[in-house]
């Protein structure tokens, strides 16, 4: 049975991300909702959020993915549900969106390998996106 949550401001052993909450000691931080970690290590309550874009993205954002590229940059991608279509989109630096692929699910499993973004549209196919084109992955004969 998991132990009850409590507030402790010491966290002398730091953040524990590897063990289950049941196995973590009382001096380790396991979960911090709505918290802001200050530069010198203190923790305080986050007071709110700030919108980064001034225009809407055209639907409900279901999942956000940061794709790390080999050159050190990051590509921000999102699954956007506009009510009729669900699309995997690239979010451009000016906060416009570029549709990469129409998909059937609001969440996708994904991974990155050799500067390519691989994802599965559950129930349909396995895809690879290289930054310019998206295609289905086919096995070698």
Beta strands, then each sheet from edge to edge (+ up, - down):
strand 1: 35-37
strand 2: 43-45
strand 3: 60-68
strand 4: 74-81
strand 5: 86-91
strand 6: 97-103
strand 7: 109-113
strand 8: 116-121
strand 9: 125-129
strand 10: 134-136
sheet 1: 1+ 2-
sheet 2: 3+ 4- 5+ 6-
sheet 3: 7+ 8- 9+ 10-
end
